Amino acid sequence: MKFRYLMIGTAAVLLAGAVSACSNPSITSSESQTAVLVDNISSSIYSTVTFDESYDFSNLKVGQNLGFTIIPEQDYTVASVTNSGTVVESDGDNHYTVTLKSGSNRLTATYDLDPTVNVVEQFKLNVSEATFADIMERWARVDLDFRKDGIEQAQTLYTWTEISGEDEESYFINYVDGDTTHVETLHYGYTVKIRYLSIDTPESTSELEEWGKSASLYNQGQLEKAKRIILQSQGRAMYPDDSTKWASTTDSNGRNLAYVWYSEVENPTIDDFKCLNLEMVYQGFSFGVGSIEDCGLEFYKALDKANRSAELNKRGMYSGELDPNYWYEDPVEVTMAEIYEGTINGGTTMANGNPNPLVDEKTLYKVKGYVSRKVGGAFYFQDNYDYQQTGTEPVDAYGLYVFTYAQTSIQVGQYISVVGVLSEYSGTLQMMGVSWKTINPDPERDITIIDETKQTIVPIKVASSDWNDASYSYNHVLVELVDDVYSYGPTQKLGTLQPDGGSHSINHYNEKYPFYNTSNKCIFFGGLGSTSGTGIRMTLDQEILLSYGTEISYTYKFFTGGTNYYYPGYPEYVAYIQGEDIDAVSGYGNPFEDFEDEWNEHKDDPELQTEVYTRKQFHLTGISQYYVSTSGKNACYTVNIVASGDVSVTATF
């Protein structure tokens, strides 16, 4: 029977055609006062409701009987029905009759989920067959791009080696934690940082929480098995036929929000794909988060089922067991020298070729040292503030980078204790999973300040002639280069490494759909002592902004020199006029010739910024680090610039 309802908050007051109260013989004259019905059952996502009659819900009377049938959603059963807290028993086949009481009658139902239901297997990728064909075809009639179209395949080991026939070592994917993975897109080949939509797993990087590392390992394990991965934006998932809502969106950290679908089948159908976001909830590694408005009704229902299933079956966080990948004991106290003892390069590998046994991303270590530099929430610390170096002779010096978003009050020069796990990043060691408390810090778990005295951190001097000497392999230690650095030009490489970065520069890795870099981190190169001197890799942290005259470091060309064009919101126009630069730097041709007519219409608009940079010679202090590229093909020592005062321009050329 049809009825209408008016939503009031989370409840629904039902309205229908008039029926006289005297038509119900159970109502007496003494019970003729009005009754109010608040129907929470009809507004539920777990069921639909049909009433026995077209009751006049605007004129209900005390003592009147209302009959209705609840039809639960698939995989659910009705657990209980109450009227203002009083249980209402079913009189068969989910039919219920309530006798209205004076005042408010609040109808509510609860539901049980069939614990054997596998919602991950049930839930299917919601795209048309035509769109799916375009997604799966390596060179489709429509080359879908995740940033623009909200859907695209990500590169997997299978697609890289079997389909493209490329070298396995060049395949890139970075498993960050349980709800974040960095991948390379299949069609356009750029790196995109994916934050999984509608879930939030416990922390396992900047901080450590129970089940965080287990969630991270599960995420990695599923994607390592995947032959195919599809990225789907929020808009594409909610409005598959609405092209205005397809483009990907980002969070406050510049990560692209997506549903991640994967298949272990080499040539899959739509039904072969599983939603990893949903699976993380189903396995008990996350709650489903977000509203119906954010997720869409179908995704919201699926996430709710997954969460209920995890709780019913005691999986993951609901198991009642200890997390096997969480450290419940006191931290192990070690010195930095002990961490690096017997290791080579970045300290991740022993001299015998075995992995550093301390790097298990589980054991908590307590390490002490002096803060050498801070950048954002993160910081570097080393085992001495002044190594009493004689000339440029090598000294024993060890340091670590601490990855954290926490805004601590520690300052450069203070002696501190850090508790966290050791992990590998870009070929070297770092500490993560740290905790900071302003009030009553726990020395067995939190970062603590041992001595608030701010010692002067004296950098270790390194001559250009000794830069590549193994004895100068300082990791995460503050160094000063004795000789000036002479920047390479904008197209000059160091090996196969190329300069890149800056928020006013176009990302070089996408030759078909241009976009500006999402952070201001710059990577550039130079020679020590001369342009032909020992080559060195340098990075400018995204938190640091340098200036020289009217020049500001919004692009790597601040160091390399050259002309940079910046047109806010229109990187494709810039890509057109910078075609020659893209040719030289990335090896691609100029694919933007189609923009010529549009460009001629806009080239005189005031938004276009032409930035001319001089090539620079400078004196440099920074954090030395062993670096390995994501492909594993390039390895070198680098200097990270993490303080604006560490760069002094001495000349331009």
Disulfide bonds with the S-S distance in Angstrom:
none
